[in-house]
Amino acid sequence: MPQRFSVVGRKPIAVAVAAVAVVALTFGVLAALPEPKGDIVFAPEPTPEAATPESLAADFVAEAGLAGEFSFVLYDTAEDRYLLSYRPDDVHYSMSVAKVLIAVGALRSGADPARVAEMISRSDDPIANELWGVVEGPAVIEELAAEMGLEHTAPSPDWGRWGDVRISASDIVRMYEFLFAEVPAEERDVIVDAMAATTELGSDGYDQTFGIPTAADGLDWAVKQGWGCCKPDLFLVSTGAVGAGHRYIAAVFGAWDERRTSDEAAAAEMTAVARFLVDALPEPA
């Protein structure tokens, strides 16, 4: 068989000599390189961004197919942090949630605790009208907003319309934090016990079990609800505390075109949003 290389041919010898030279040069270069000063470290592979209270809430809204416009929060008072947050600083009509502020001012002014409790538990508008005069109307909203550190809360320019007090979900958190921690115990208990005894129907016959009361069935809760219409929208508000020791503060604001959405459908959406908040509570709630 013919040989692949001729041991006496010139070309193979030249190639061999060149190879030896390259090897020698390579070893020389490697020898000249400095020794590494530490271990080689490889950059970690990028990881997905962690979910935030805002992103979790936005994902829920995007997927839920809600007819209403919402803002809502879930706040952990023990850890001083939001668990869920969606448009927390949007400003809304407070509706009957303003009765919490009226109650704080009225009890300070020496109002009958039984009247205050009935105003809260039955969401009684005639009693609210009466106590609104006792607390000098918008003045109490301005004073308590400053004292509680409420950033988006203001009375209506129309003196008598306490339901048109403007407030945000983030201010609801501050309001309840103040109620639970700063209001004297004897006054706080009147308000909070009445919130925990919220009746199925308000004094006007409206079903006030939407939102938190239904979603948090089986848990401790204390709530103040609100409802209204004809501006031209339908408004519902569900706020309060959930869990032992009033640890978690929740607030849900919803608004609908009343020509397209019934009260029952709006209430069902409020409860769906509130259930999303309740399901996010750490165990045990």
Protein Blocks (a to p, Z undefined) as FASTA:
>chain_A
ZZfbdfkbmklmmmmmmmmmmmmmmmmmmmmpccdfbdcddddddddddddfklmmmmmm
mmnopabdcddddddfklopafbdchklbccdekjmlmmmmmmmmmmnopafklmmmmmm
nopaklmmmmmmmnopmmmmmmmmmmnopakbccdfblklmmlpccdfklmmmmmmmmmm
mgcfklmmmmmmmmmmocfbdfkopackghjlmmmgoiacdddddddehilbccdddedd
edehhlaccdddddddfklpcfklmmmmmmmmmmmmmmmpccdZZ
